[in-house]
Each structure stands twice: as C-alpha cells, then as structure tokens.
C-alpha cells in the first residue's frame, strides 16, 4: 500500500470535439465525456473509481474542449467527492504522452509518488487500488491494465505479450495486422514520475533527428511527411513499444468487464454494465417497483428522482431514465437510455435505443433495434427534440435533431 507520506494524482484524458465524431448526433448537444451512462456522466465513472485510491491528492481532466463546457461539472463533482478536480485544456494536440508532459509541472505540484492515467472512453470496474499494490510489488516505471478478449477482436486494440511469471511487458504493438496476443491494453495505467524522463527522451531524439536532417540541404527540401513534431509523443508507439522487455513496464490483468465507448451503440451496452456494477458499489441508485404503487422493474434500472413513471409501465432490464422524463401508462422500456425532458406516451415500446433530449414518443409507437451494439445501425438513436407520432415504428435507424416522423422507418439515417 501507499505509505502515509506518499501522494497519488490521477489524469483522465477526455479528448475533444474533433475526437467525438463517431458519437454524433449525441455529441451535438453535450461533450462526449458528459454523456450520461447509468444516469451519470461518462467521465463520472473513472472519477468515482479514483476516489478509492489511497492518498489521492488531485484529479486532472485533460482535453481539447473549451473550459466553460466542463466548468459546472468540475465544480459539482469536486464538492460531491471532496477531492480537487481540475480541467486542463491543451492548446494543441501533443499526443497521449505529450499532453501529460506538457502539464508536468502542474501534475507534479503535489509531489506525487505515482500518477494514474486513464482514458475517459473505456468502461470497466477500474481496479485502481489493486493496480497500485501490484505496481509497487513489481517495482517498475509503469503498470498497464490488460484484459483477455477474443482473437478476432484483439487486432482492434493494442496487443501485448507479458511474462506469465513476473508479469513484465515483453512486447507491445498497436493494432497489428497479424495476430500477436489475445491480451490487450485497457487504456488505464499507473506510472512513477520517471515517465516524464521517458517522454522527454523521445522529444530529444526527435529534435536530434530533425537537426541531422538539416545538415543535408537536399533532405531539407523534401520533408518526411511521417515526421512528428518533437513535442508530439504517443504513449503506445513511442513509450510502451520501445520500453517493452526492458524491465520497466508490467501488466495487471482484470477478469472483470471491459469495453471501449466509441459509438452511441456501445454507450447502451456500457450503461447496462455500469448499472449491473451498481448492485455492488451503489445499490441506492437502482430503482425498484412491483407494478402496484410503482412501475414494475426488471433487472438493473436507474430512474432520476425528478422523472415521472406511471405505475403500469414496465421498465428494464438495463434502462437509464434521466431528469424530468415522463413515462406513460403501459409503456415498455428495456435496454435503453432516456435523456432529459423526454415524453414517452401510453403503450409505447422503446428497446435498444437512445431517445434524445426533449423528444416525444407517441402512443402505441415502437422505437426499437436489433441490439447489435457494434453495427452502425444496430441501435436506434433519436437526436434532440425528435417527435415520433402515434402508431409509428422506428427500427435500426438514426434520426438527427428536430425531426418529426409520422411514417415508419427502418435501417435509415434521417438527416
């Protein structure tokens, strides 16, 4: 464990508006890290996990969004968790490791012995205290959270090979063309401050190579398009791959759930995973009801206190209902996210769908999808202020904001 005089800081990378294009049309209204999963902003889940780290001094959110977009949330979460949370805006892209280095003086203000680095768009149980204990046992510069996945999906991520006895990272490659391993990088790390020396070393090498190129006037006239700026440092290719096999990096394998939240479809799946985790971490957030005085609840369901749900409605499993939503008599909801100020009228069915802010679902209407979370049209998404009139079926479709549907649609993107 961390001793009393040691301090830990956490850095959560939240990306920016140019990084969340696959999350449209939902990211039109809210930055992707603030989109609600299981009734809480996406970034809330890793922040809450950080609260369990012993001797946590500070949490930093690092990204490209304007500070005003995070100001209200940062203030409220700091007060709620009683931990200082601060947003750091990058002036330009520096890479996943370069951004960390850019703010090194701020990050080192509390003289931390360890630095956690987390990606905001991963969904997992975040076993951070356990990682910290393992990291201290290993005695290396860094420890990576890893998970076993199917061989078919491994190539979509960073694959790695580790010593089965010591857990030392022996080989790391990002999204390989041929199969390397079914163990992948989860996007959650812990480092000692020596990580800054490693990042600085990459920058120095780049500067040295650039200076050597200037020696030849012929080469100077033909710049290499693959050359990256000296201060643009990628954690995976520039740090993890070169340091693998040098007794500096180790792994900690989780057997819990893990997913990457790149698309709206995956947000429904991940919302369900977090709801299931609430059984153990936050059971008070889960709704209950027997269909008499309250709606009939099946499985894990979150209902915001301000939402109004008719007692004859049937809700669940894996449903999240946000503020001021109104769910009518006989409505049936499962595997869906209902956002603020939505109205779902009598006997409507919503399944494998996200219903956007201020939208309205008519009587006996069905808003459904196949539930293939990896497919482009595997879930139905209604943008902000979409009206679906009575007795209309919307299946496997994406509807952009401010549209009115009075006829059924299937497998369509309505612009």
N, C-alpha and C positions, 0 to 999 in steps of 0.2 A: 504493500500500500504506500501511498504518498505520505511522507512524514509531515508533521505539523507546519514546518517552516518552508515547505515546498509549495509552489503555486502552479496552477494549471490555467491556460486560456484555451478558448475554442474559437475557430474561424469557420464560418459556414458560407460557402460560395453560392450566391443566389443568381448569378448570370445577369442578363439584361434583356431589354426589349428585342434586340436582334437575335437573341438566342431562343426565344419562346415562340417562334413562328409556327411550329407544329402543334402548338396548343391553341391556335385560333379555331373558332371565333371567341373562345372564352377569355383569351388574353387581351381582347379589345377593351374589356371592362376593368380588369384588375391585373396587376403583375402576377405572372405565373406563381411565384413563391407565396402569394397571399390567397391563392385559390383554395377554397375550403375542402379538406378531406376529413371525413368523420366529424364534421362540424367545426374543425379548427383549421386555420391557415396551414398550407403545406409546410412552411418553414417552422411552424409551431412544434411539430413533432420532433425534429432534431434538437430544437432549442430545449424542449422539455426533457429530452434524454440527457442533454448536457448538464442539467440541474443535478443529476445523480453523480456527477464526477466529484470526487473529494477535493476540497480546497480550490474550487473553481473561482477564479478572480474576475473574469470578464468573458463576454461572448461578443465576437465581431461578426457582422454580416458584410460580406464583400461582394460588390457587384457594380453594374453599369447603370442601374436605374437612377432616376433623379431622387435626391434625398427626401424631397417632400412626399414621394409615394410611399416611403417607409416610416416617416416621422411619427405618425399617430400610432402605428403598430408597435414600433420600437419603444415608445414611451409606455404604452399599456402593458406590454409583456415584461418590461423591466420592473414595473410596480407589482405585477402579478407574481413573478417568480422571485422577487427580491434579489435579483442578480443584474449587474450592469450589462446592458445590451447596447451596442453602438453600431451604426451603419457607416461603412467606409465606401465611398464612391471612387472607382478607378477613373482617371482622366482619359485613359485609352487602354486598349487590350494589352495586357502584359503576359498572358498565358496563365495557366492554373498555378504554377510555381512562381512565376514572375510577379503576379499580383500579391502573393504572400510576402515576397521580398520587398516589393515597393513600399509596403506599410510595416516593415520590420521594426522600425523604431517605436511605433505605437504599440505593436504587438508585444514588444519586449519591455514596455513600461513597467509592468508588474514583476519583472524579472522571473518569468515562469521557468520551471524545470522541464515542462512538457507542453506541447502545442497540439491540440486536436485539429484536424482539418476534415470537414465534412462537405459533401455535395448536397445541396438542398433537394435535388430531384431524385433522391433514392428513398425507397420505402423499406424500412427494416425495423428490427427491435432495438437497434443501436446499443449493443452491449459494451458501452464505453468504460465503465469501471473494470469490467473483466479484461478488456483490451489493455487498459493501463497496467493492471497487475502482470499480465503476460509480457508486455513490453519491458517492464522493469526486470523481469526474470531473464529475458533474452539479452539485455544489455547492449542493444544496437542503437542505431540512429533513428530508425523508424519501424513501425509495425503497420501492416495493411490488413484490413478486414477482408476476408475472402469467403466465397460460398461455392458449393458444388452445383453445377447446372447440367442440363443435357448437352451431349456432344454437339447436337445440331444447332443449339443457340449460342454456344460458347464463343464462336467467332465474331459475334456482335459486340464483344467486350474485350477488355484486356485480359489475356490468358497468362497463367503463370505456373511455374514448377517450383516446388519447395522441397527441402529435405524432410522426409517423413519422420525423422527422429528429432532433429533440432528445430524444425520449422523455419530454417533460414531460406530466404528467397534466392533461388538459384538462377532462374531465367524468367524474364518478363517480356511480353510482346503485345502491342496494342492492335486489336482487331486483325489477327493473322489470316492470310489467305488459305493456309492449310492448318489442320487440327494440331494443336500443341498440348492442350490440357483441358479438363472439364472444371478446373478451378479458375474462378475469375475474380477480378478486382471489384470490390463493392463500392468504391468511392468514399471510403471512410478510413482515416489514417491518424496515427499519433507519431509525433516527431520530438526529438530533443532540439534545442536551438541550433545544433550543428547543421540542421537543414539549410540554414541561411548561408553557411560557408559553402555547402554543395551547390546551391543556386548561384552564388557569386562566382564559383569556379566555372560554371557553364557560360556565364556572361563574359568572363575574362577570356575564355577560349575563343568565343565568337569575335570579340574585339581583336584578338591577336590574328585570327584568320583574315579578318577584314583588312588589317594593316598589311598583311603579307600580300594580299591581292592587289593592293595599291602599288606595290613595287613594280608590277608589270602593267604598263600603260595599255597594252592590248587587252588584258583581262579586265582592266578598269572600264574599258569601253563596252564590254559585254558582261554586264552584271548577271550573276547567277540568280534566277527567279526563285530558287529554293532557299536562298539565304534569308534567315530570320533576323530581325533586329536583335542586338546584343541583349537587351533587357526583356525580350520575349522568351520566357522559359516554360516549357511544358513539363508538368510533373511526371507524366508517364514515359514519354520518349526520351526526355533529357535528364531525368533523375532516376526513375525506377529501373529502366533498362540498363543503363551503364553501371549502376551500383549493385545489380543482382550478382550474387556469387562472391561478394567481397566482404561478407560477414558484417554488413551494415544494416541490412533490411531483413525483416522477418514477417511471418504471417500469423493471423489469428483467424481460425475458421469458425464461422457460425453455422449452426444447424437450423436456425430459425428462418422465417420468411425473408425474402429479399426481392425487390422489383425496382426497375427504373421507370420514372414517371415522365415519359417523353410526350405522350399523347393524351387527349381527353379520355379515350377509351381506358387507358391504364389507370387514370385517376379514379374511375369507378371501382376497379379491382383493388386498388390500394386503399381507397376509402373503406372497403369491406375488411381488408386486412387490419387496418388500424382499429376499426370497430371491434373486431374479434379480440384484439390485444387489450382493449378497454376492460374486458372481463377481469383481467388480472391487475391492470395498472390504474384504471379509473372507472370502476363499476358504477359510480354515482352518475356518470354521464349517459348511461344506457337507459332507454325507455322501457317501461313495462305496461302491460294492459291485457285485460281478459275479454274485451269486447262488450262489456256491460256499461261501466261508467267511463271507461277509457277505450280507445281503439284497440283492436286485437293486434298484439305484437308477436311476431315470429322472428327468432334469431336476434342478431345484434342490430339495434336501431338507435340513432341519435335524433332527438326532436328538440329544437331550440325552445326555451321556455315561452317565447312570445308567439310561437306558431299555434294555430288552432286546428285540431284534428277531430273530425266527427267520430263519436264512439262506434259507429257502424263500419268505419273504414278498416281495412286490413293492411297492415304495414309490416314489411320485412320478408326475407332477411336482407341484410346489408343495405340499409336505407339511411340517408342523412337528410334531414329536413331543416332548412335554415330559418332565419328570423322572419317573422310576420307572414309566413306561408299559411295558406288556408286550404285544408284538405276536406272535401265534401263527403256527404253520406255515400256509403257503398264503394268508395274509391279503393283501388287495389294498387299498392306500390311495392316493388321489390327491385333489389339491385340497382338503385338509382340515387342521384344527387339532386335534391330540390333546392334551388337557391332562393335568396331573399325575395319576399313580396310576390311569390308565385301563388296563383289560384288554380286548384285542381277541382273541377266541379263533380257533381254526383255521378257515381258509377264509372268514372274514367279509370283507365288502366295505364300505368307507367312502369315499364320494365326495361332494364339495361339501357338507361337513358340519363341524360343531364338536361334538366329544364332550367333555362336561364332566367336571370333576374326579371321580375315584373311580367313574366309570361303567364298566359291563361290557357288552360286545357279544358275543352268543352265537355258537356255531358255525353256519356257513353262513347267518348273518344278513346282511342288506343295509341299510345306513343311507346313504341317497342323496338327491339332489335334482337339480333341473333345472340349477342353476348360474346362474340369473338373480339376480345379486347386488343388483339394485335392487328386486326384488319382495319383498313381505312374507314369502312362503313360498318364496322361490327357493333357499334353502339349508335343510338340516335342522340343528336345534340341540337337543342334549340337555343339560339342566341338570346340576347336581351329583348324583352318586350315582343315576343312572338305570340300570336294568337292562333290557336287551333280551334276551329269551331266545332259545334256538336256533331257527333257521329262520324268523325273523320279518323282514318287510320294512317299513321306515320310510321314507316318501318325502315330501319337501316338507312337513315338519312341525316344530313346536316343542314340546318336551316339558319341562315345568317340573321342578324338582329332586325327587328321592326318589320317582320313579315306577317301576313295573315293567310292561313291555309283554310280553304273551305272544300277542298277535294283531297283525296288520299294521295300519298306519295310513297314510293319505295325505291331504295337504292339510288337516291338522288342527292346532289348538293345544290341547294337553292340559294342563289346569290341575290 
